[in-house]
Amino acid sequence: MDTKMVEANRRSANFHPTVWGDFFLSFSSINTKDIDNLKNETELHKYMKEKVKNMLQKTVDKSVEKLKLIDTIQRLGVAYHFESQIEACLCNIYDSDKNFLQEDGEDISVVALRFRLLRQYGYLVSSDVLTKFMDEEGKFSELSMGTNLEGIMNLYEAAHYGLPGENILDEALKFTSSYLESLLPTLNNLDASKVEHALKLPVQKALNRVAAGLYISIYEEDESHNSILLTYAKLDFNVLQKLQQKELSDITKWWKGLDCPKNFPFARDRVAECYFWISAIFFEPKYWMTRKFETKIMAMSSIIDDIYDVYGTFDELILFTDAIDRWDISAANELPPYMRHCYKALFDVYEEIEELAIQSETKIFGVDYAKTSMKELARAYMEEAKWFHSGYVPAVEKYLRVALVTSGYLMLTMHSFVGMGEIATKEVFDWAANEPLLVRAASIICRLTDDMVGHEFEQKRGHVASAVECYVKENGAPKQEAYVEFQKMVTNAWKDMNKECLQPIAIPKSLLEGIVNLARVIHLLYQDEDNYTHSNTKLKNLITFFLVDPMRI
């Protein structure tokens, strides 16, 4: 085919250029003044950590004060420093009296908070305890519960930990969501901020570090705040930020070497956004290796996605898919230049992953599982390309069998395990490879949420049919009906995730948490639009807040 004709027939999504460019390269080195400040902050951080630990130890385990302290520590984003103490406390509460939730005289605030904390840590406590706060018709109402704002907010948070078929919590969520929305115009500024924060980022759907960063300013405005906790949370935020600035600087240097604007001008140039995505999921310092190559893999898979969805011709995509499936660097010679650059860059990343795995004494077999998941992703992308080029619109069920893979969440799960150390055994990789319910649920949340907010933009520039178009054609229904149906599926997926995180759990808790956090990113970035693709507004502000501007102590 004539080369000029091929170029003329290529699609273009007109993605906006990078927001950040070389900005984060400036964080590659630290001047003497910054070193002194960092040293002082680090020392203060250690000192304040001991004070918080003492606070936890001195507060009586089964007291309301202990529950509220744990809740505050979580909301401020520093619970990861005290996981053993918190888990021991909640285990003690759960084991000491399995019927403790039935105690007389406790208000909804205490009961709901305790219920939520225990569910959050995997204990299957009965939701029947909440029935005593329902009216004679089995409904929650202002009359049956009173006007206790704290209690209603705690019930709202607890209701998000519902399981499939748990109607009590369905009813609780319906009531509290509606009631809190109606209260907003009547509340003072502080209470309104708390309610708005909860409605946007309920604990169960909130990324720890993101929710904490946004909550700190609300907590600071509360006159009853604990100054030790507040100072420690700010210090921890800044310590993490400095670490992540240096990591992102190194990754930006690598990305600059790929010269995305020149070699992949059709693709989304979003490496800082990828890093924010991954660092919000795996924010603890010990997961530095996961952040490093998960970001690189996500950035590369974003380019590959755009090759399949936007730029590649059908014949080129056949060659590309075959090359990835063969996993042989010599296959690059058969590819057009832009694909060759991508293929070689992908190989370089995996070589780096293998080297890091060996240096950190991580079991190298995990890299093979990761490669396999990348091959599966490419094959699924190719299947969607076949649908697009033939004008085929599958039924929703058939679409999801492929589209849940192209969501990338199984692939990202596999790659995250590689950097998680000894807890990621062969049994763990085998568990994930069998597409367990937890991974499927996260993928459903990702795929359907993305499709609902992004399908109109994608269809305008030419794209495979999304779940919305599939539903409309299959059922002869309007797209609004598709939205309602898919939102139900997303809600049920969250319930499935809750169920899979209850004890006994299939794999170590930290690995489960990473998968749940993948779903939480979607809740944060895809509520209103695809903020990854259109990253110059909301996501730009989030990156500025978390990765650029330190908090004032």
Order of alpha helices (4+ residues) and beta strands (2+ residues): alpha-alpha-alpha-alpha-alpha-alpha-alpha-alpha-alpha-alpha-alpha-alpha-alpha-alpha-alpha-alpha-alpha-alpha-alpha-alpha-alpha-alpha-alpha-alpha-alpha
